[in-house]
Every structure is written in structure tokens, then in C-alpha cells.
Amino acid sequence: MAPRTRRALFSATLFLATCAVLGSAISHKVAAQSASDESTLRDSLHSFTNVYSVVEQNYAEKLDSDKIDKAVYDGAIPGMLHTLDPHSNFFDPKAFAQMREDQHGKYYGVGMSIQPQPDKAGNSIKIVVLAPFEGSPSYKAGIRPGDVIRTIDGKPTTGMDSAAVASQLKGPKGTHVAVGMEREGTPKPIVFDLVRDDITRPSVDLAFNVRPGIGYIRVTSFIETTSREVGDAIDTLNKDNDMKGLILDLRGNPGGLMIEAVNMSDKFLSKGQIVVSQRGRAFPDQVYRASHGEQGTKYPIVVLVNRGTASAAEIVSGALQDHDRALIAGETTFGKGLVQTVFQISENTGLALTTYHYYTPSGRLIQRNYDNVSLYDYYYVRDQGTAPKDKSNLEVKLTDSGRTVYGGGGITPDEKIDPTKANHFQNTLYQHYAFFDFSKHYLANHTIARDFTVDDAVMQQFKDFLKSQDVEYNDADIAGVNDWLKASIKSELFKSQFGQTEGLKVTAAWDPEVAKAITFLPEAQTLADRTKTGTKVASLNR
């Protein structure tokens, strides 16, 4: 059998196997299908094989293995799944490996984030180091943000995209890779001999006292280590039981492993309280409760959310809101209340199939309506994170203390915080990588200490740098966002000089949304106090 025919047969078989998963792979969990249903399934599979056969034999161009894979992996299977709901998905071998890596939160490599940027010298693309991960081989070797990767093991990276470069930097633990870097202010390339190691990507990328006695924890995703990371952060911030309040930042958190959302919520709720329940057709309903409960003295909590807060992050937000343990502030969240189970179809492919709907403790289904909505509209065209104006069609539930909350459209915040929007001048600076490039330029001739401030002299150098890069601005542009400019300059310089974490701290300490959330801590304290006494309270939803 020719290789192309074998590949075509495998692709078709894989598609049919995926269809079988949808129709009967979980049949041992459910009652047998009726004869009519089984007949319909057989007819559908037969129709597909007929269509596939006609395409393979008669298509105008030769169907090589790449086109066959694309038709199956990118067309037939995703198309089938997306007619069911927006979140069921198929993972080809590359995507499946990436999903498992993301869930584990680690891989073997050198530990750096990279990004393609225009290479003005050659009118092409260069691969630039955004930041070495703290503690990684890249960080220990002295690689800096702004270094340009020119060679890997002596071979030029010309024409390579960031995915190809990242692939070559990864490899078995303990193996060597030589990375040639171009650095501003250094006349010759620098070659780093790096030894690949475990690279851990924490989901808690920031945990510190944003104000005296006020803790701040940012959770970027829900992976296998998230609840442990959050627990460690709480222990550090509240080691003497003296934390006066906590800002839990879930903005932009797309979710991840549901069980980690349960375990994280456990750290803030009372033992036995419901965190989330899930109901589906093929599996028994399940109710998840706090198994240990919050330890130590309670403190007020404000959870920051936005329109990018989804899935597992909404489970945490909904549980803390329903039990009145935290005040939710920000924008209405994404609205994903579907749970996917990953079925391994072959050795290196997987099917993430929606098997449950999840419900908050009060019984809210958070999922937004997706009937007759395209995938693009579902993800990108919707209210800009604001609560629905007409709530008459939304389900109404009550929190433990009697506050009104709504289901069916994400988590509606108790206190609304409008997101900070960039103006044209700010977007221009981002497009020109102004802060990133200025940091390289400035540190090529300066060093900074931790008490560094962006004074008038630094601002003047920044403005001179913008002119040298042909970035147009006027005095009104600068004056209108002066505080933001200073914070952005300092943050980027701190990332380069002291590491990614120190730069992120600068940004969080300045962030107007974080500052606004802090002002809601007394309200969160009042809510918590009334909840302890069992007092019913009026709705805080705005």
C-alpha cells in the first residue's frame, strides 16, 4: 500500500473513530441507544465515507498527506464538534502535546519567552527575548530581555518563526544547546552554552503586599499546581495572621483544570460548603465541596475579574460570591459553564468533549447562550464585559445572605470597574515596542537600583529616544498619560535589571483597577461580617 494511501486511510479512520466517540465511546456509561438512533449514526458515517471517497478520487489537485491531514484535523472533525458547542475541540498531535504541557505547567528547555519583531536592519523578522524565566538556565546564564536570537547550535535563525525557534530550544533534560545572541551595546555576538532543564511555568506569577497589610495574588491559569501555589502565596502573605485584606486578580484568566478551581476555592470557604456542581447525560451528577476549609483568621477579599475571566476562574468567582466570602469587582465575566472531558483518541491525539454543565452553589448556570452564533461572534462580538441591560430573561438566584445574583451570562460583579482603555498615543508606543526597546537602550549605558524613580532626566531621555525612533508625539500626549508613562518605563527597566517579577510588581502597584479594588475592601469586610452573623443583606449588585 502506498504511503499516501496509508496516510489517507489513517486520517479517515481517525475521523470515524472520533465520530464513534461522539456516538458510542461512552456508551458503557449510558443506556443503549434506540435502534432508530443507531441506524441514524450508521447512515451518517456511511455518508461521510462516501463523500471522502468522492473527494479523494476526483478532487482537481492531488491530495497529498498534508492536505488530507488539514481536511481532517482542521476541517471535518472541528467542524463536526463546533456544531455542538463552542468549546468541544479536537487536538491534533502537536496541539495535544501542547495541551498536556500547559496542564503540567512545565517542560524541558532553557526557560525564556520570545517574540517576533520587525528587524529594521534586514527588513525581515527577528526573534527577541522578552524575558528569561527566573531561576531557569537562561536566567542563570545572564540572558537579558531584548537579546536577539541569531543562531542555535551555530545555525542561523533567519527565516524562522518563534514556534520553530522555541521547538529547537526545547529538548531532553541535561542536553546542551548553544544560543548566539545579539545585544545592544555589545559589538560582537554572545554565545551562551545552555543546559536544558525542567522549566516550571507557575500559574501564580505575582504575590506580594501591594499596600501595607494588603495582599495581592494574580492567578493566570488553572494547572496542576495552581491550588498549591495559591496556598503557598497565602501562607507567605499571611504568615503572622496580620493580612488586612486580599486582592485576588483573575482578570484574563481563561480557566483550565476544574479540580484546581475546587481546591483553590477550598482555601477561602468553610468546610462542607459547595464549590460547584456538574450535571451531564453520560455521567452521574457530581457535587464538589470544600473538604478542609479556610484556616486562620478571615480577612476581606476582593476578586478582580473582566470579560476574559472564564471557566475555572468563573467557578472560583461564583463560589466566593454565592457564599458571600468575597466581593467581585470589575467587568462581567466571559460566561463559560461547560465542562470538557478529554478522551484520548489515539496515542497522540485527543478529543475535548463537553460532558457536563456546571452550576455555582446557588444553582446558577454561567454559560452564555451560543445558539445560532458563529464562533467569531461568540468569542469576540459581545457586550464589552458589561452586565446585560435586560435581566428579565436571566435566571435569578440568591447568595447565602440573600443578595440577588444572575445566571446565564457570566458572573456579574458586585462593583463595576471600567477597564483602563489605551488612547492612540499609548497604542502607538506599544506598536513600536517603545518601552521594551528604551529599556535595552538605557541599560546599555546605565545601571539602576531598587529605589530608582523615573525623574525628569529619564523622561527627557525617553522623549529623545522616541524621536530617534520616529515616533510622533506632542506635549499634550505626554502630559495626558504621564503617570502611566513613568510606571511603564520603570516596570520595563525593573524586568531587565531585577527580573520579571519585580517589573510586574511595579505595574500592579500602579494599576488603577487594583487601586479601585482596594477601596472596596471595607465593603467586603462588611459583607463577611454580616455573613458570619447570618444577617440578610440587600443586593450589592450594581
N, C-alpha and C positions, 0 to 999 in steps of 0.2 A: 504494500500500500504506500503510495507516495506521501512524503511529509506533509504537503498541503492538504491532502485528503484526510490524513490522520488528524491534523490540527482542526480542520473543519468539523470532523466527526466529534472531536472532544468538545469544541465550542457548542455544538448543537446539543450534545449530551448534557453538558453543564447547564444549559438553559432549561432543558427538560427536567433535570434534577432540581433546579430552583423552583420550577413550576410545581414539582411534586412536593417540595417542602411547603409551599403555599397551600396545596390541596390536601396533603395527607401525611407529611413528615411528623406531624404532631397528633396523628390520629389515635395513637395509643392513649392520649390524654382526653380525648373527646368521644362522644358516642359515634357510632358508624354513620357515614353519610347515607342518605337515601339513595335508592337505585337511580332516581332522576338526577341527583347531584353528581353521582359517579359518571353517569352517561354524558352529562354536560362537560365534565372535566376531560373525559376521553376525547370528545368531539373537539374541544378547544386545543388539546395537544396535537391531535391529528391535523387540524387546520394549520397550526404553526409549522409542523414538519413539511406540509405541502408547500406553504409559502417559502420556507427556507430552501427547499429543493428547487423551486422555480427560479429563485434569485440566484442560487449558486450556478445553475446551468445556463441561464440566459442573460445575466447582467452584462451591460455593454463593456465593462472593463474586467480584467482578470481579478478574481477575489483571492488576493494573497492572504497570508496568515494575519498580517496587521489589520487589514480591512475586516476580516472575519471577526477578530477579537474586538475591534471597535464596534462592529454591528451588534455583537452580543453583549459586551461589557458596558458600552456607552449608550446602546440603543434599546435592544429588546428587553433586557432584564430591568434596567432603571425605569424604562417606560411603563412596564407592567406594574412595578411597585409604586410608582408615583401616581398611578390612577387610584390607588388605595388611600394613601395619605401622604403628606409632605415629608415624613420622617423615616418611613421604611426605605432601606437603601441596600445596595449590593456593593461589596468591596472586592475589587479585583486583587490579584496577588500583591501589587505594590501598595494599594490603599489599605489592604488587610494588615500588612506588616506595619504600616504607619499607625493604624488604629491601635494595635497591640502595644506599640512603642509608646504612644500617647497615654494609654491606660496605665502602663507600668511607671511612666514618668522618668524613665532612664534608658540609656543606650550606651554603646561603646564608641568613643570618638575622642575629639580633642577639646570640645566644650567652648563653642563660640556661636553667636548669632551673626549672620551675614546678610547682606542685601545688595542687589544690583543697583548701580548708579551710573549715570552717563559719564563716560570717560572723555573729557573735553580734548585731551591731547590727541586721541586717536579717533575721535568721532564714533566711538563704539561703547560697549558696556564693560564696566569693571566691577569686580566683586569686592565689597568693602566690609570690614569687620565692624559691626555695630557695637558689640560688647563681648569680651570674654566672660564666661560664667565663673563666678567667684569660686576659687578652690580647684578649678579644672586645670588640665595640663597647659592650655593656652594662657590662662591667668598666671600660673606659676612661672611660665617662661617669659612673661613680660610683654605679651602681645597687647596692643592698645586699640581702643576704638579709633576708627579712621585708617588703620593699616589696610593696604590694598593687597589682596592675594594675587600674586603674579605667577607663581609656579607651585606645583605639587609634585614632589619627588622628581624635580628637575624638568617636568613637562609644563609648558605654558598653559595658563587658563584662558587664553584668548579664544573667544567664541563660546565659552562655556557659560551656562546659566547657573544660578545659585543652587538649584537642585543637583546639578551634576557635580558642582564643587563640594557640596555637603556630602554627597554619596562617596566621593573619594577621600574625604576627611574621616569618614566612619570606617571601622574595621575591627578585627578581633582585638580583644584586650591584650595589652602588652606589646603590640606591634608598633613599629616606628613609622613616622611619616614626616618628610622634610617639606616645610612650607616656606616659600620665598615671599617676603613682604616688602612692599614699597612704603616708606614712611616719610611724611613731610618733615623737612629739616634735616633728613639723613641722605647724603649724596648717593650711597650705594645700597642695593637691596640687602635686607637682613634675612638670613635663612635660619629658621627655628627647627630643631630636631625634636619633635614631639612624640611622646609615647602614649598611645591610646589607652583610655581608662574608662571606668564607669562614669558616665555623665548623668547626674541627677538633676531633673528639672522640677523644682518644688512648685506646688500649687499656691502656697503662701509665699509670695515674693516680697512682702513687706509687713513687718510687725514692729511697732515702736510707739513711744509716747509722743503723739502728735502735739499735745499740750501737757503741761504738768498734771499728772494723775489721770489723763485721758488716753486710753489705749487706742491704737488703730491697727486693724488687721485687714489686709487685702487678700482675697481668695480668687484666683484667676480661673480655676477649673476644678473638677472633681475627679481625682485619680485615686489610685490605690492607697496613697499615703496622706490624703487630704485631712481626714479627721485627726490623725496623729499629729500632723503639722499644726493644725489649729489648736489642739490640746497643748502642745509644747509652747506655742506662742502665748496662750493664756497663762500657763504656768510661769513663764518668764515675766510677763507684764504685771501679773497679779501675785507675785511670789510672797509678798507680805500682806495679802488681802487688803491692799490700800488703793486699788484701782477705783476711781470715782465714776468711771463711765467708759464705754467701749463703742467705737465706730467700726462696724463690720461692713466692709466695702465689697459688694458683689456686682458692681457695675461691669457690664461687658462680659460677665461670666456665662459661658454658653452651656454649662452643666457638665455631665459626664456620668460617673457611676452613681446610681441611685442609693446603693447601700452606704456610700460615703456621706451622702446628704443626711441619711438617717443617723449615722454615727456622729456626725458633726452637730446635728440638732440636739442629740442626747446630752451634749455638754452644756446646754443652756436651759433645758426643760427639767421638769420634775419627773422622778422615776414613775413609770407607768403611763405617762401622758402619750397620746397618739401623735406620731410624727406624720405619717402618711398611710393611706390605704390604696390598694390597687385591685381593680376588677377587670377580668377578661373572660373570654369564651372558653379557651382551651385549658386554662389552668385554674386552680382554686383561688378564690379571693384571699388576699393577704392584708393583714394589718400590722404595721410596724410601730413599736412603742419605744420610748426612752427606757433603756434597760438599767442604766446606772443613775442618771440624773445629774443635775448641776451640783458641783462640790464647792464648799466655801461660801463666803459672803456674796450675796447677789448685788449686782450693780446695774445701772440703767444701760440699755443697749439701743442704739440707732442703727438700722440696717440701710445702707445706701444701695439703691437699685436704679436701673434705667431700662430703656427699651431693648437692650442687649442682654439683660439678665434672663436666663432661660432654664427650663428643665430642672435639673437637680438644685440649681440655685433658687428656683421658684419654690421647690419643696421646702427648703430651709426658711425662706421668707414667709411662706404661707403658714408653716407650723408655728413660727415665733409670733406671727401676727394673730393667728387664731387663738393662741393661748395667752395673748397679751403680754408676752415676755419681752417683746421689742417693739419699738415704733419704726415703721417702714417709711423711708423718705426718698424722694426722687421722682422718677417717671413710672408710669405703668409698665410692667414687665412684658416680655415677649409673648407669653401665653402658650407654652408647650406643656400639655398634660398627657402626653402619650409616652408609654414606656416601650423601648425596643429590647428584644432578646436577640442575641447574636447566635445564629446557627452556622456551624462550620460546614460548608458545602463540599469542599474538597480539602486537600492538605493545606492550601494557602489561599483559599477564598472564603468569604463569609457573607451571610445574609442577616442584616439588622432588620427584623420584622416587628412591627407594632403588635404586641401581645396583650397589653393592659392599658387602661386609662387610670391615672392616679388622681386621688382626691385628698384635699387638705383635711385637717382634723375636724373642721366644721362641716365637711361634706362638699366643699367647692370643687368643681372640675375647672381647672385653669385653662384648658385648651381653647384656643380661638377657633372660630368657625373657618373651615377651609373648603367648604362645598363650592364648586364652580369657580374656584380661584386658581389662577396659574401659580406655578412655583415662584416665579419672579415677584408677582404681586404679593404672595403670601409672605415672602421674606423682606421685601423692600418697599412696597407701596401700601402703607397703612398709616394710621394716626401716629404722629411723631412722638410716641411714648406717652400720650396723654390719655386720661381716663375717658371712656365712651361718654358722650354728652347725654345720650338717651340710654338710661339704665333700666328701662321698663322691661326689656327682653332678657335681662341678665338675672341669673338665679341669686336670691338673697339669702344670706346666712348670717349667723351671729357668732361673735367670739365668746370666749368664756365669760367675759364681763358684760356681755350684751351689746357690744358695738356691732353695727351693721357692716358687713363685708360682702363683696360681689364675686361671683364666679363667671366663667365663660369668656374671659378676655384678659388673662394675665392677673398679676397681683396689683391692685390699685393702692398706691401709697397713702399712708395716713396724712403725710405732709408732702405737698408737691414742691419740688425744687427744679426750676427750669435749668436745662443743661447750658453750660457755657458754650456759646457759638463763636467761631472764629470769623473775623472780618476779612476783607480782600487782602489787606496788607499781611495779616497773620498767615493766610493761606499761601501767599507768595513766598514768605520766609520758609514755610515747610517745603514747598515745591523746590526751593533752591538748596535744601539741606543747610540752611544758614547757620543754625546753632551748632550742628554737628561739625561742619567744616570750620567754623570760627574756633571751636574748641581745639581742633588739630592745630590750627594756625597760632593760636595764643599759647598753647602749651609747648610749642616748638621752641619758644624763647622765654617762657615764664614757668615758674612753679607756684602752686598755691597752697595755703594752709587751711585748716578746717574752719578758721574764723574769717575766711575770705568773704568779702562783700563786693557786689558789683557797684563800684563808685563811678563818679563822673568820668574818670580817666578810662576805665574799662568800657564804659558806654561809648565814649568817643572812638576808641579803637574798634568797637563793634560797628559803629556807623561808617568808619573809614573802610572796614572790611566789606561792608555791603556795597559801597561804591566801587570797590575794586572788583566785585563780582557782578557789576552792572545790575544790581537790584535797586529799582527806583523806589524812592520814598520821600516824604516831606516831614517837616517838624510836627505837623498835626498827627501824622501816622505814629510817630514815636511817642508823643505825649499821650495819645489815646490809649495805649496799651503798655505804658512804661513799667508798671509793676510786673506784668506778665513777661515782658522782655527780660527784666532783671532775674526773675525766677527761672526762666528758660535758659538763660546764659549760665547761671550758677549751677543749675541741675546738670547740664551737659558737661561742664568743666569738672564737677564732682564725680560724674560717672567715669570720666577718663582718669582722673587723679586718684580717686579712692575706691572705685568700684561701682557697679550698677546699683547696689542697694542704697548707697549714700546719695546718689543722684535722684533716685525715686523718692527718698525722704524729703528732699528739697521741694519736689513737685507736690507731694501730698500735703506738706505743711502750708504751702501757698494756696492750694486748690480751694476756690470759693465754695464749691459744693460741699467739701469736707467741713469748711468753716461754718456753713449754714447748718449742717447736720449736728455739729457740736451744740448749737443754740437750742436744739430740740431735746437735749439730754434731760433737762428738768421735767419736760412733758413726759418723757419715757419713764422717769423716776416716779412721777405721779401715777402713771398707768400701772406700773409694777406694784406700788404701794396699795392701790385700790384693789388690785387683783388678789393680793395676799389676804385682804380683809373680806373678800367676796363681795365687794360693793359693785353694783351695776353702774356703768358709766355711759354717758352719751357718746354717740358716734364721733370718732375723731377724723373720719374720712372727709376730706375737703372736695 
